[in-house]
């Protein structure tokens, strides 16, 4: 058993010890933190790989105070621990806010941080220690993390700043701040105070950061001794660096100008940012957008909804309508929108493949890629779509071709129709 302990001293002489290698060794990382008779166990576990399709940081932080930590045990009807209290939930949030931004942007494996208060002496405040305990557990693990960090409570008592004050001391404070930081930067500030000057606030933050630097240095030493300075390899994203550079070159200056304009109307700012994005996307076809987005049409539907997909579809129609020498096979719903019809009308020949509903059902009986058809009442949905779209397609078409033959025969029929033979039917003007 290789037990390693690091001790940190506070300005008033109290000490915090961080121990690893003895408890919860099956976790990816664990540590026991002691301050006086207040003891916390922090563990961290991470999945070996990300769930396919995950594009965010699935971090879960849980802080739990055991009844036994205070020398009490549930009795009577209640035999187990109750649900999380407001205090426990708020402590979770304090830890989450400090940790979450420091995971790599492209790391999407599920990470679980558990902090349990096993002993409380009623003197020292455990919430100020939870962030340090969580960071230490991450530090001794192989999970990629941009820390270490620590959290401290800084209070002004009789004109003096006190780091991690006791419950009794805090009652006399006129300034109470919770500060989280790395060795270099402050990550989060939360608290309450009476009216103070800006200089007083800066002094409080400085005092907190100086204490945090000591905590971070101890964790760095702990990492060296444990041998966890090298983190696990992962590949949760495949990014197109050329595209990233193209986006930066084309959009950064425009976006910066909007941000620096001082426009206080957030809706107008957002519209301006969206316009920059749409301008950039206009240079890609629908297939290229799908490839760049790394998502299929059904995935776009699921993530962004049909409205977003239809906007992307229209952008593709506008771009393609200006090109020559192409045969464009649109999606089934594209020409139900007047704006898409207008994009092609007068520029290209619009051909409608008139296929009976029975043949369509037969062709699509095993299809799982069309979002609008993934419903229990599939047959009714298909009929409703057919009945509503058929007259619209007829009205939009320049040429109608019967599409119930083989693909090869249908292709020749389209060629003949476009060249002016009698294979095709002109749409009825009243259809």
Secondary structure, DSSP 8 states (H G I E B T S, - for coil): ---EEEEEE-TTS-EEEEEESSS-TTSSEEEEEEETTEEEEEEEEE-SS--TT--S--EEEEEEE-GGGGT----TT--S--S--HHHHHHHHHHHHHHHTTS-TT--S-EEEEEEEEE--SSB-THHHHHHHHHHHHHTSSS--S--EEEEEEEEETTEEEES-BHHHHTT-SEEEEEEEESS-EEEEEEEESS--HHHHHHHHHHHHHHHHHHHHHHHHHHHHHT-SS----------HHHHHHHHHHHHHHHHHHHHTT---HHHHHHHHHHHHHHHHTTS-HHHHHHHHT--HHHHHHHHHHHHHHHHHHHHHHHHHT-SS------TTGGGSHHHHHHHTTTS--EEEE--HHHHHHHTTT----GGG-STTHHHHHHHHHHHHHHHHHHH-SEEEE--S-HHHHHHHHHHHHHT-SSSB---TT-
